[in-house]
Every structure is written in structure tokens, then in C-alpha cells.
Amino acid sequence: MSDPFLLSSSGSGRATAYIESNKIITAKGKTHVAWLDTPSEGFRVKMRCLDHATNHWSDEVTIGEAIDNHGGPSLTIDGEGYLHIVYFSHHHPFRYHRSVRPNDSSEWGLMEQFGLDLTYPTLLCAKDGTLILSARRSHNDKPWELEVWKKAPGAEWARHSTILRSDRMNYSQYAASMVWGPDHKTLYLGYRMSQIPHIVSLENMFSYTALGCMLSPDEGETWTKLDGSPLKLPAVEATSDIIMSTDSGQGRVIESGAIAISPDGVPFIGYSVRMDNSSEGYLATPLPSGGWKHIHLNRFLPKENRDEALIMSGGITFNGKGQPVIVAPLLNLEDGKSYWGHTSTKLVRFDSEDGGHTFTSELVGGREADQPQWMPSIERPTGFNDVPDNPSMIFTDGGRGAGCDDVLKNKVFWTVLD
């Protein structure tokens, strides 16, 4: 892996978080990168651009403010080369811009707002230029949901459908990520539904978690299970294609990362089962006869790290050889402290040469002592971006902070997974 390039020294506590939101776009000799910064004036979404011909990075461009450390960006690009970005919200309307010029992130058009009480955007572009977005919708009087929004070329954003709904009131998170199939028409959505009826603190809550997958054969108009069985919307856990589920009363919590699709159209979903002092990572792929194959990833860790906890809230993509590449956080939980922002957190990379049946692994990046290195976000296909044969990623080097509003000075790095 190439030496990391320092994008910023004032990253937020979640500068590159929410990896379901694509933050890197490569097109026609440029790579555009977005993250959530915290300069002295508060939370700001920033961008820089790498010109491949000169190997020169542009200066920072400020896109706009964010409400707190949940308001980071999601990027895509359309067939004409215009960049699109959604950001800002944590239970608020989203903010949206289109770049003024194709393949140029230095200047952006007027800001548009849309939606109510939305968080965690994913953003893709269909063949005809329609933008498709998924996001969590929070409610005061009913279970929280996952909504799909669309913006046709020249039109305003409009809520299209509600596709998932929790079974319980109060708090839910979906960790939903969408990706195109090889035909640029079929949509796959992977999600980790986390339902938390009562929150005391990050370290003291009871949760129900389920990992699932949905498919749309028609650009998000209708949704089915992977076998083509129609889903009545909004789907709930009992009616969805569930890969696995558990609850914290059993001593287990599911974590997951972004979904990826192999060149031959097979969904790959990384997840982990976290316990008090350990975490086991897996790669799930559907079996031809139904059900899922689960590949245990901890056994492929370097020998000296196999007793550590693998948290699969990481990135996955396919390189130019059609092979899966995974980057995920790895840490030591023997001290009993919370996994979130644990100071021992580092990044591990998994590579395969047989389509994801077996892997080799190595630690990547270098980190300061007592500083977590985490939240890896890898470029993935969003419709029209030219994902390189060796994709790149960004990650955060620094602590989580005490709350959503903390202004921190974390380092934000970009690197190529070569």
C-alpha cells in the first residue's frame, strides 16, 4: 500500500465515518475526496482533488457546514461528469449541491434542502442521470424507517418510498448501503438494522441487531428478496432476507460494513459478531440453493493478531483483477473498555486471489501510540465513477471525542490500496 497522504489535521471525531456514504469519486484523471472537518468555526464538509497527471492535490474547498459529527458527505457523479454531494443532517433535512463544472470539485451550485428528520445518506446515479438516495428517517410517534429519495435531472428531490421499518419504538439505525449490479439497473441494498428501545449510554444499552439484504431489479421502483420474491413495503425483519440476527441479551451485537458486488453479480457483505471482549469477523455471500455462506476472517489475520477483535465496520471493493479487497478495524478488547474509538484500534487489509474463498492479510498505515486509526472508507461504484484497478480509501487517525458536538483535531489520510 502506498504511503498515506495527509488531507487534513483538523478532522472531526467521525471525519470519514459512515462508510455506506461514498466519499471518493475518480473520473477522467482526477480523484475527488470529501470528509468532515472541524476547523475552529465548527463542523465543515471539505473536499480536495488529486490531479493524476501532475500528482498534485488541490487546496481545501469548503462545501458547507454540518450539524454535528453525523453530518458527513456522500458523493456520486453523473454521466456528464457533474459531481453531486449530500451532507449536513442528523435528524434534519439534507443539503445538496451539484458541481458547477464537470469533473471539477472547486465550485458548487446553490444549496438545496430536502427531507425531514433524515440521517446517513447513500447516493447513486442511474443510467438516465436520476439520483437515488437512501437514508434513515426518525420519528417521534412511530418506529424509525429507511426511505428512498429520487431526483430526476432538472427536477427537485422527492421521497419515493419507505422500504424498511423497525419493529420497535425509540432508536434504530440501518447502516444501509446501496450498490449497482453489473447491469447498472439492478440495485442491491445491504443493511444492519440495529433497534435500541432504551439507551442509557454507549456502554449501557440493550439492542436487537439483524443483518439483511434486498434487491431492486428496476432502479429502486420495486424491491424483492434475492430469490426474486416480492417484498411488501416497508419490509420488517420478519419479512426480509435476513443473513443473521441476535440481541445483546445473548452477549452478541452485529456490526457491518458496506455491501459490494462481484464482477459476476454476487453480493459480498462483511459483518462481525461483537462480544464483551472479542469480535469475530465474517464475509457473507449467497448460496445458489438459498441461504448464505459465512467465511470466518479472523483465521486469516496475521498470527500475532489472531486473538484481537475484528470489527467489520469497514470497506470492501473489487480490484482490477476482480478480487475482493477488505479493510477493517482491529483492536484489543481485553481491558473491557468500549470498542468505539478504542485507543488500540488499527487497520487490517484482507486480499484474496480465489474470489473470496481464502485471504491473506496485513496491517496497513502507521499510527501514533494511543490514537485509534479507523473508519476506513473505500471508493465503490456509484454509477459513473471510474473506480481504479487499485482503489483508494480515506481513514481517520484520532479519537472519538466525548459527544456529537466535540470539535477535534484528528488527522485525515488518503491512500491507494495497491
Order of alpha helices (4+ residues) and beta strands (2+ residues): beta-beta-beta-beta-beta-beta-beta-beta-beta-beta-beta-beta-beta-beta-beta-beta-beta-beta-beta-beta-beta-beta-beta-beta-beta-beta-beta-beta-beta-beta
